[in-house]
Each structure stands twice: as structure tokens, then as C-alpha cells.
Amino acid sequence: MDDAGKVLFTRDSQIVTLTGDEFTYRVFPDPEKTDVYFDIIHTPTDHAEPSAP
């Protein structure tokens, strides 16, 4: 979402893993070729939030 709350994009993706420690989803650059894909993996982190320059 942008600052006004408007949705900028959406994605309908296959969920590969969904646990308290990991959220992974799969995207296909070409939906017709399901043998080529990227898994996007999100895991918890404890690093500080970046600050504006």
C-alpha cells in the first residue's frame, strides 16, 4: 500500500511453507512453464529497522 492506503499490487501465489519460523511462496516468471520458478523465503529477523537518510 502507498501512504494513502491504496493497494499498489497483488499476487496470487502458491504457499510452500507457512510456519511460525518461515513463510515461503512460489512465483513463476512464465505461468505456462511451471518447471521454472522462484521461492521467496521470509524468516523472522531481529535487525534494526532502516532509517531514512
mmCIF file of the N, C-alpha and C atoms, coordinates in Angstrom:
data_MODEL
# 
_entry.id   MODEL 
# 
loop_
_atom_site.group_PDB 
_atom_site.id 
_atom_site.type_symbol 
_atom_site.label_atom_id 
_atom_site.label_alt_id 
_atom_site.label_comp_id 
_atom_site.label_asym_id 
_atom_site.label_entity_id 
_atom_site.label_seq_id 
_atom_site.pdbx_PDB_ins_code 
_atom_site.Cartn_x 
_atom_site.Cartn_y 
_atom_site.Cartn_z 
_atom_site.occupancy 
_atom_site.B_iso_or_equiv 
_atom_site.pdbx_formal_charge 
_atom_site.auth_seq_id 
_atom_site.auth_comp_id 
_atom_site.auth_asym_id 
_atom_site.auth_atom_id 
_atom_site.pdbx_PDB_model_num 
ATOM 1   N N  . MET A 1 1  ? 0.835  -1.183  0.000   1.00 0.00 ? 1  MET A N  1 
ATOM 2   C CA . MET A 1 1  ? 0.000  0.000   0.000   1.00 0.00 ? 1  MET A CA 1 
ATOM 3   C C  . MET A 1 1  ? 0.876  1.241   0.000   1.00 0.00 ? 1  MET A C  1 
ATOM 4   N N  . ASP A 1 2  ? 0.319  2.275   -0.585  1.00 0.00 ? 2  ASP A N  1 
ATOM 5   C CA . ASP A 1 2  ? 1.038  3.544   -0.535  1.00 0.00 ? 2  ASP A CA 1 
ATOM 6   C C  . ASP A 1 2  ? 0.625  4.312   0.722   1.00 0.00 ? 2  ASP A C  1 
ATOM 7   N N  . ASP A 1 3  ? 1.116  5.525   0.871   1.00 0.00 ? 3  ASP A N  1 
ATOM 8   C CA . ASP A 1 3  ? 0.828  6.329   2.067   1.00 0.00 ? 3  ASP A CA 1 
ATOM 9   C C  . ASP A 1 3  ? -0.658 6.629   2.234   1.00 0.00 ? 3  ASP A C  1 
ATOM 10  N N  . ALA A 1 4  ? -1.399 6.619   1.123   1.00 0.00 ? 4  ALA A N  1 
ATOM 11  C CA . ALA A 1 4  ? -2.835 6.908   1.185   1.00 0.00 ? 4  ALA A CA 1 
ATOM 12  C C  . ALA A 1 4  ? -3.661 5.641   1.438   1.00 0.00 ? 4  ALA A C  1 
ATOM 13  N N  . GLY A 1 5  ? -2.998 4.475   1.528   1.00 0.00 ? 5  GLY A N  1 
ATOM 14  C CA . GLY A 1 5  ? -3.707 3.229   1.767   1.00 0.00 ? 5  GLY A CA 1 
ATOM 15  C C  . GLY A 1 5  ? -4.154 2.521   0.507   1.00 0.00 ? 5  GLY A C  1 
ATOM 16  N N  . LYS A 1 6  ? -3.749 3.019   -0.662  1.00 0.00 ? 6  LYS A N  1 
ATOM 17  C CA . LYS A 1 6  ? -4.118 2.404   -1.933  1.00 0.00 ? 6  LYS A CA 1 
ATOM 18  C C  . LYS A 1 6  ? -3.227 1.185   -2.193  1.00 0.00 ? 6  LYS A C  1 
ATOM 19  N N  . VAL A 1 7  ? -3.843 0.056   -2.577  1.00 0.00 ? 7  VAL A N  1 
ATOM 20  C CA . VAL A 1 7  ? -3.096 -1.155  -2.901  1.00 0.00 ? 7  VAL A CA 1 
ATOM 21  C C  . VAL A 1 7  ? -2.308 -0.912  -4.177  1.00 0.00 ? 7  VAL A C  1 
ATOM 22  N N  . LEU A 1 8  ? -0.992 -1.176  -4.130  1.00 0.00 ? 8  LEU A N  1 
ATOM 23  C CA . LEU A 1 8  ? -0.139 -0.940  -5.290  1.00 0.00 ? 8  LEU A CA 1 
ATOM 24  C C  . LEU A 1 8  ? -0.080 -2.150  -6.211  1.00 0.00 ? 8  LEU A C  1 
ATOM 25  N N  . PHE A 1 9  ? -0.134 -3.373  -5.656  1.00 0.00 ? 9  PHE A N  1 
ATOM 26  C CA . PHE A 1 9  ? -0.185 -4.577  -6.474  1.00 0.00 ? 9  PHE A CA 1 
ATOM 27  C C  . PHE A 1 9  ? -0.636 -5.743  -5.606  1.00 0.00 ? 9  PHE A C  1 
ATOM 28  N N  . THR A 1 10 ? -1.064 -6.808  -6.247  1.00 0.00 ? 10 THR A N  1 
ATOM 29  C CA . THR A 1 10 ? -1.421 -8.042  -5.550  1.00 0.00 ? 10 THR A CA 1 
ATOM 30  C C  . THR A 1 10 ? -0.745 -9.201  -6.265  1.00 0.00 ? 10 THR A C  1 
ATOM 31  N N  . ARG A 1 11 ? -0.637 -10.319 -5.556  1.00 0.00 ? 11 ARG A N  1 
ATOM 32  C CA . ARG A 1 11 ? -0.008 -11.501 -6.147  1.00 0.00 ? 11 ARG A CA 1 
ATOM 33  C C  . ARG A 1 11 ? -0.745 -12.727 -5.624  1.00 0.00 ? 11 ARG A C  1 
ATOM 34  N N  . ASP A 1 12 ? -1.144 -13.612 -6.524  1.00 0.00 ? 12 ASP A N  1 
ATOM 35  C CA . ASP A 1 12 ? -1.754 -14.874 -6.165  1.00 0.00 ? 12 ASP A CA 1 
ATOM 36  C C  . ASP A 1 12 ? -0.671 -15.930 -6.333  1.00 0.00 ? 12 ASP A C  1 
ATOM 37  N N  . SER A 1 13 ? -0.193 -16.486 -5.215  1.00 0.00 ? 13 SER A N  1 
ATOM 38  C CA . SER A 1 13 ? 0.958  -17.381 -5.256  1.00 0.00 ? 13 SER A CA 1 
ATOM 39  C C  . SER A 1 13 ? 0.702  -18.662 -4.484  1.00 0.00 ? 13 SER A C  1 
ATOM 40  N N  . GLN A 1 14 ? 1.431  -19.689 -4.874  1.00 0.00 ? 14 GLN A N  1 
ATOM 41  C CA . GLN A 1 14 ? 1.391  -20.960 -4.169  1.00 0.00 ? 14 GLN A CA 1 
ATOM 42  C C  . GLN A 1 14 ? 2.193  -20.839 -2.877  1.00 0.00 ? 14 GLN A C  1 
ATOM 43  N N  . ILE A 1 15 ? 1.595  -21.198 -1.740  1.00 0.00 ? 15 ILE A N  1 
ATOM 44  C CA . ILE A 1 15 ? 2.320  -21.195 -0.473  1.00 0.00 ? 15 ILE A CA 1 
ATOM 45  C C  . ILE A 1 15 ? 3.055  -22.519 -0.348  1.00 0.00 ? 15 ILE A C  1 
ATOM 46  N N  . VAL A 1 16 ? 4.357  -22.447 -0.123  1.00 0.00 ? 16 VAL A N  1 
ATOM 47  C CA . VAL A 1 16 ? 5.197  -23.636 0.002   1.00 0.00 ? 16 VAL A CA 1 
ATOM 48  C C  . VAL A 1 16 ? 5.348  -24.019 1.475   1.00 0.00 ? 16 VAL A C  1 
ATOM 49  N N  . THR A 1 17 ? 5.645  -23.037 2.336   1.00 0.00 ? 17 THR A N  1 
ATOM 50  C CA . THR A 1 17 ? 5.823  -23.272 3.769   1.00 0.00 ? 17 THR A CA 1 
ATOM 51  C C  . THR A 1 17 ? 5.175  -22.132 4.536   1.00 0.00 ? 17 THR A C  1 
ATOM 52  N N  . LEU A 1 18 ? 4.438  -22.476 5.569   1.00 0.00 ? 18 LEU A N  1 
ATOM 53  C CA . LEU A 1 18 ? 3.831  -21.460 6.430   1.00 0.00 ? 18 LEU A CA 1 
ATOM 54  C C  . LEU A 1 18 ? 3.885  -21.965 7.865   1.00 0.00 ? 18 LEU A C  1 
ATOM 55  N N  . THR A 1 19 ? 4.894  -21.483 8.595   1.00 0.00 ? 19 THR A N  1 
ATOM 56  C CA . THR A 1 19 ? 5.075  -21.846 9.996   1.00 0.00 ? 19 THR A CA 1 
ATOM 57  C C  . THR A 1 19 ? 5.367  -20.566 10.779  1.00 0.00 ? 19 THR A C  1 
ATOM 58  N N  . GLY A 1 20 ? 5.563  -20.702 12.075  1.00 0.00 ? 20 GLY A N  1 
ATOM 59  C CA . GLY A 1 20 ? 5.941  -19.551 12.888  1.00 0.00 ? 20 GLY A CA 1 
ATOM 60  C C  . GLY A 1 20 ? 7.349  -19.073 12.598  1.00 0.00 ? 20 GLY A C  1 
ATOM 61  N N  . ASP A 1 21 ? 8.147  -19.918 11.933  1.00 0.00 ? 21 ASP A N  1 
ATOM 62  C CA . ASP A 1 21 ? 9.540  -19.587 11.644  1.00 0.00 ? 21 ASP A CA 1 
ATOM 63  C C  . ASP A 1 21 ? 9.818  -19.261 10.185  1.00 0.00 ? 21 ASP A C  1 
ATOM 64  N N  . GLU A 1 22 ? 8.877  -19.579 9.308   1.00 0.00 ? 22 GLU A N  1 
ATOM 65  C CA . GLU A 1 22 ? 9.136  -19.356 7.877   1.00 0.00 ? 22 GLU A CA 1 
ATOM 66  C C  . GLU A 1 22 ? 7.836  -19.207 7.102   1.00 0.00 ? 22 GLU A C  1 
ATOM 67  N N  . PHE A 1 23 ? 7.858  -18.282 6.139   1.00 0.00 ? 23 PHE A N  1 
ATOM 68  C CA . PHE A 1 23 ? 6.779  -18.134 5.167   1.00 0.00 ? 23 PHE A CA 1 
ATOM 69  C C  . PHE A 1 23 ? 7.435  -18.129 3.795   1.00 0.00 ? 23 PHE A C  1 
ATOM 70  N N  . THR A 1 24 ? 7.143  -19.143 3.000   1.00 0.00 ? 24 THR A N  1 
ATOM 71  C CA . THR A 1 24 ? 7.731  -19.261 1.667   1.00 0.00 ? 24 THR A CA 1 
ATOM 72  C C  . THR A 1 24 ? 6.618  -19.400 0.644   1.00 0.00 ? 24 THR A C  1 
ATOM 73  N N  . TYR A 1 25 ? 6.711  -18.614 -0.419  1.00 0.00 ? 25 TYR A N  1 
ATOM 74  C CA . TYR A 1 25 ? 5.764  -18.751 -1.520  1.00 0.00 ? 25 TYR A CA 1 
ATOM 75  C C  . TYR A 1 25 ? 6.525  -18.856 -2.828  1.00 0.00 ? 25 TYR A C  1 
ATOM 76  N N  . ARG A 1 26 ? 5.870  -19.404 -3.847  1.00 0.00 ? 26 ARG A N  1 
ATOM 77  C CA . ARG A 1 26 ? 6.492  -19.698 -5.136  1.00 0.00 ? 26 ARG A CA 1 
ATOM 78  C C  . ARG A 1 26 ? 5.886  -18.809 -6.212  1.00 0.00 ? 26 ARG A C  1 
ATOM 79  N N  . VAL A 1 27 ? 6.751  -18.249 -7.044  1.00 0.00 ? 27 VAL A N  1 
ATOM 80  C CA . VAL A 1 27 ? 6.312  -17.446 -8.185  1.00 0.00 ? 27 VAL A CA 1 
ATOM 81  C C  . VAL A 1 27 ? 6.883  -18.042 -9.464  1.00 0.00 ? 27 VAL A C  1 
ATOM 82  N N  . PHE A 1 28 ? 6.123  -17.932 -10.531 1.00 0.00 ? 28 PHE A N  1 
ATOM 83  C CA . PHE A 1 28 ? 6.510  -18.442 -11.838 1.00 0.00 ? 28 PHE A CA 1 
ATOM 84  C C  . PHE A 1 28 ? 6.639  -17.267 -12.808 1.00 0.00 ? 28 PHE A C  1 
ATOM 85  N N  . PRO A 1 29 ? 7.853  -17.010 -13.330 1.00 0.00 ? 29 PRO A N  1 
ATOM 86  C CA . PRO A 1 29 ? 8.017  -15.918 -14.284 1.00 0.00 ? 29 PRO A CA 1 
ATOM 87  C C  . PRO A 1 29 ? 7.102  -16.070 -15.504 1.00 0.00 ? 29 PRO A C  1 
ATOM 88  N N  . ASP A 1 30 ? 6.934  -17.315 -15.955 1.00 0.00 ? 30 ASP A N  1 
ATOM 89  C CA . ASP A 1 30 ? 6.030  -17.625 -17.070 1.00 0.00 ? 30 ASP A CA 1 
ATOM 90  C C  . ASP A 1 30 ? 5.047  -18.673 -16.566 1.00 0.00 ? 30 ASP A C  1 
ATOM 91  N N  . PRO A 1 31 ? 3.812  -18.306 -16.311 1.00 0.00 ? 31 PRO A N  1 
ATOM 92  C CA . PRO A 1 31 ? 2.839  -19.254 -15.758 1.00 0.00 ? 31 PRO A CA 1 
ATOM 93  C C  . PRO A 1 31 ? 2.652  -20.522 -16.595 1.00 0.00 ? 31 PRO A C  1 
ATOM 94  N N  . GLU A 1 32 ? 3.025  -20.467 -17.858 1.00 0.00 ? 32 GLU A N  1 
ATOM 95  C CA . GLU A 1 32 ? 2.913  -21.644 -18.725 1.00 0.00 ? 32 GLU A CA 1 
ATOM 96  C C  . GLU A 1 32 ? 4.056  -22.631 -18.523 1.00 0.00 ? 32 GLU A C  1 
ATOM 97  N N  . LYS A 1 33 ? 5.143  -22.206 -17.874 1.00 0.00 ? 33 LYS A N  1 
ATOM 98  C CA . LYS A 1 33 ? 6.313  -23.056 -17.658 1.00 0.00 ? 33 LYS A CA 1 
ATOM 99  C C  . LYS A 1 33 ? 6.521  -23.241 -16.160 1.00 0.00 ? 33 LYS A C  1 
ATOM 100 N N  . THR A 1 34 ? 5.839  -24.229 -15.589 1.00 0.00 ? 34 THR A N  1 
ATOM 101 C CA . THR A 1 34 ? 5.901  -24.417 -14.141 1.00 0.00 ? 34 THR A CA 1 
ATOM 102 C C  . THR A 1 34 ? 7.178  -25.117 -13.672 1.00 0.00 ? 34 THR A C  1 
ATOM 103 N N  . ASP A 1 35 ? 8.077  -25.464 -14.603 1.00 0.00 ? 35 ASP A N  1 
ATOM 104 C CA . ASP A 1 35 ? 9.356  -26.054 -14.195 1.00 0.00 ? 35 ASP A CA 1 
ATOM 105 C C  . ASP A 1 35 ? 10.384 -24.971 -13.863 1.00 0.00 ? 35 ASP A C  1 
ATOM 106 N N  . VAL A 1 36 ? 10.050 -23.709 -14.138 1.00 0.00 ? 36 VAL A N  1 
ATOM 107 C CA . VAL A 1 36 ? 10.932 -22.584 -13.802 1.00 0.00 ? 36 VAL A CA 1 
ATOM 108 C C  . VAL A 1 36 ? 10.198 -21.717 -12.782 1.00 0.00 ? 36 VAL A C  1 
ATOM 109 N N  . TYR A 1 37 ? 10.786 -21.610 -11.584 1.00 0.00 ? 37 TYR A N  1 
ATOM 110 C CA . TYR A 1 37 ? 10.129 -20.850 -10.525 1.00 0.00 ? 37 TYR A CA 1 
ATOM 111 C C  . TYR A 1 37 ? 11.152 -20.302 -9.545  1.00 0.00 ? 37 TYR A C  1 
ATOM 112 N N  . PHE A 1 38 ? 10.695 -19.357 -8.716  1.00 0.00 ? 38 PHE A N  1 
ATOM 113 C CA . PHE A 1 38 ? 11.491 -18.778 -7.640  1.00 0.00 ? 38 PHE A CA 1 
ATOM 114 C C  . PHE A 1 38 ? 10.713 -18.951 -6.348  1.00 0.00 ? 38 PHE A C  1 
ATOM 115 N N  . ASP A 1 39 ? 11.384 -19.418 -5.307  1.00 0.00 ? 39 ASP A N  1 
ATOM 116 C CA . ASP A 1 39 ? 10.776 -19.481 -3.988  1.00 0.00 ? 39 ASP A CA 1 
ATOM 117 C C  . ASP A 1 39 ? 11.223 -18.246 -3.213  1.00 0.00 ? 39 ASP A C  1 
ATOM 118 N N  . ILE A 1 40 ? 10.271 -17.502 -2.707  1.00 0.00 ? 40 ILE A N  1 
ATOM 119 C CA . ILE A 1 40 ? 10.537 -16.301 -1.920  1.00 0.00 ? 40 ILE A CA 1 
ATOM 120 C C  . ILE A 1 40 ? 10.379 -16.703 -0.454  1.00 0.00 ? 40 ILE A C  1 
ATOM 121 N N  . ILE A 1 41 ? 11.476 -16.606 0.300   1.00 0.00 ? 41 ILE A N  1 
ATOM 122 C CA . ILE A 1 41 ? 11.503 -17.087 1.679   1.00 0.00 ? 41 ILE A CA 1 
ATOM 123 C C  . ILE A 1 41 ? 11.590 -15.907 2.644   1.00 0.00 ? 41 ILE A C  1 
ATOM 124 N N  . HIS A 1 42 ? 10.646 -15.865 3.580   1.00 0.00 ? 42 HIS A N  1 
ATOM 125 C CA . HIS A 1 42 ? 10.639 -14.836 4.621   1.00 0.00 ? 42 HIS A CA 1 
ATOM 126 C C  . HIS A 1 42 ? 10.856 -15.524 5.966   1.00 0.00 ? 42 HIS A C  1 
ATOM 127 N N  . THR A 1 43 ? 11.807 -15.014 6.744   1.00 0.00 ? 43 THR A N  1 
ATOM 128 C CA . THR A 1 43 ? 12.075 -15.534 8.083   1.00 0.00 ? 43 THR A CA 1 
ATOM 129 C C  . THR A 1 43 ? 12.175 -14.368 9.055   1.00 0.00 ? 43 THR A C  1 
ATOM 130 N N  . PRO A 1 44 ? 11.878 -14.615 10.322  1.00 0.00 ? 44 PRO A N  1 
ATOM 131 C CA . PRO A 1 44 ? 11.981 -13.533 11.315  1.00 0.00 ? 44 PRO A CA 1 
ATOM 132 C C  . PRO A 1 44 ? 13.415 -13.007 11.430  1.00 0.00 ? 44 PRO A C  1 
ATOM 133 N N  . THR A 1 45 ? 13.528 -11.758 11.764  1.00 0.00 ? 45 THR A N  1 
ATOM 134 C CA . THR A 1 45 ? 14.839 -11.154 11.951  1.00 0.00 ? 45 THR A CA 1 
ATOM 135 C C  . THR A 1 45 ? 14.783 -10.225 13.156  1.00 0.00 ? 45 THR A C  1 
ATOM 136 N N  . ASP A 1 46 ? 15.930 -9.932  13.705  1.00 0.00 ? 46 ASP A N  1 
ATOM 137 C CA . ASP A 1 46 ? 15.948 -9.012  14.838  1.00 0.00 ? 46 ASP A CA 1 
ATOM 138 C C  . ASP A 1 46 ? 16.806 -7.770  14.556  1.00 0.00 ? 46 ASP A C  1 
ATOM 139 N N  . HIS A 1 47 ? 17.112 -7.535  13.257  1.00 0.00 ? 47 HIS A N  1 
ATOM 140 C CA . HIS A 1 47 ? 17.907 -6.352  12.945  1.00 0.00 ? 47 HIS A CA 1 
ATOM 141 C C  . HIS A 1 47 ? 17.062 -5.093  13.049  1.00 0.00 ? 47 HIS A C  1 
ATOM 142 N N  . ALA A 1 48 ? 17.722 -3.994  13.249  1.00 0.00 ? 48 ALA A N  1 
ATOM 143 C CA . ALA A 1 48 ? 17.031 -2.710  13.407  1.00 0.00 ? 48 ALA A CA 1 
ATOM 144 C C  . ALA A 1 48 ? 16.375 -2.289  12.101  1.00 0.00 ? 48 ALA A C  1 
ATOM 145 N N  . GLU A 1 49 ? 15.269 -1.608  12.219  1.00 0.00 ? 49 GLU A N  1 
ATOM 146 C CA . GLU A 1 49 ? 14.588 -1.080  11.040  1.00 0.00 ? 49 GLU A CA 1 
ATOM 147 C C  . GLU A 1 49 ? 15.459 -0.012  10.408  1.00 0.00 ? 49 GLU A C  1 
ATOM 148 N N  . PRO A 1 50 ? 15.588 -0.030  9.068   1.00 0.00 ? 50 PRO A N  1 
ATOM 149 C CA . PRO A 1 50 ? 16.405 1.007   8.413   1.00 0.00 ? 50 PRO A CA 1 
ATOM 150 C C  . PRO A 1 50 ? 15.824 2.393   8.656   1.00 0.00 ? 50 PRO A C  1 
ATOM 151 N N  . SER A 1 51 ? 16.682 3.369   8.760   1.00 0.00 ? 51 SER A N  1 
ATOM 152 C CA . SER A 1 51 ? 16.223 4.745   8.946   1.00 0.00 ? 51 SER A CA 1 
ATOM 153 C C  . SER A 1 51 ? 16.381 5.525   7.644   1.00 0.00 ? 51 SER A C  1 
ATOM 154 N N  . ALA A 1 52 ? 15.613 6.581   7.514   1.00 0.00 ? 52 ALA A N  1 
ATOM 155 C CA . ALA A 1 52 ? 15.684 7.423   6.312   1.00 0.00 ? 52 ALA A CA 1 
ATOM 156 C C  . ALA A 1 52 ? 17.020 8.157   6.293   1.00 0.00 ? 52 ALA A C  1 
ATOM 157 N N  . PRO A 1 53 ? 17.590 8.332   5.114   1.00 0.00 ? 53 PRO A N  1 
ATOM 158 C CA . PRO A 1 53 ? 18.878 9.040   5.030   1.00 0.00 ? 53 PRO A CA 1 
ATOM 159 C C  . PRO A 1 53 ? 18.779 10.495  5.429   1.00 0.00 ? 53 PRO A C  1 
# 
